[in-house]
Amino acid sequence: MLGVLSRDAIPSLVVYSSNFTRARQTAKECVRALERIVNYENDHLPDKEKISLDVLIDNRLLERGFGDLDGTKVTNYNYVW
């Protein structure tokens, strides 16, 4: 990863997530895992070339549909899992 970041002069890394809580939590964990790499790289770059790292919530990222169960009680989702 370090080689790609420095070789390709990537200005930012973005982790995309849906607006679901568990997806946001996972995206934040991914960012935390990448932070050490990005921070190391940023320590060796001039300010104008620093790499940003962020989570972007995109409401177009939806999980699968549950047909007639969509919008019903949460306990109904157990029938499709």
For each residue, the residues with C-beta under 8 A, 3 or more apart:
1: 4 5 34 37
2: 5 6 37 40 41
3: 6 7
4: 1 7 8 10
5: 1 2 8 10 37 38 41 51
6: 2 3 9 41 44 45
7: 3 4
8: 4 5
9: 6 49
10: 4 5 13 51
11: 49 51 52
12: 51 52 53 54
13: 10 34 38 51 52 53 54
14: 53 54 55 56
15: 27 30 31 34 53 54 55 56
16: 27 55 56 58 61
17: 20 23 24 26 27 55 56 57 58 61
18: 23 24 57 58 59 61 62 63
19: 23 24 57 59 61
20: 17 23 24 63
21: 24 25
22: 25 26
23: 17 18 19 20 26 27 61
24: 17 18 19 20 21 27 28 55 57
25: 21 22 28 29
26: 17 22 23 29 30
27: 15 16 17 23 24 30 31 55
28: 24 25 31 32 55
29: 25 26 32 33
30: 15 26 27 33 34
31: 15 27 28 34 35 53 54 55
32: 28 29 35
33: 29 30 36
34: 1 13 15 30 31 37 38 53
35: 31 32 38 39 53
36: 33 39 40
37: 1 2 5 34 40 41
38: 5 13 34 35 41 42 51 53
39: 35 36 42 43
40: 2 36 37 43 44
41: 2 5 6 37 38 44 45 51
42: 38 39 45 50 51
43: 39 40
44: 6 40 41
45: 6 41 42 49 50 51
46: 49 50
47: 50
48:
49: 9 11 45 46
50: 42 45 46 47
51: 5 10 11 12 13 38 41 42 45
52: 11 12 13
53: 12 13 14 15 31 34 35 38
54: 12 13 14 15 31
55: 14 15 16 17 24 27 28 31
56: 14 15 16 17
57: 17 18 19 24
58: 16 17 18 61
59: 18 19 62
60:
61: 16 17 18 19 23 58
62: 18 59 65
63: 18 20
64:
65: 62 70
66: 69 70 76 77 80
67: 70
68: 72
69: 66 72 76 77 79 80
70: 65 66 67
71:
72: 68 69 76
73: 76
74: 77
75: 78
76: 66 69 72 73 79
77: 66 69 74 80 81
78: 75 81
79: 69 76
80: 66 69 77
81: 77 78
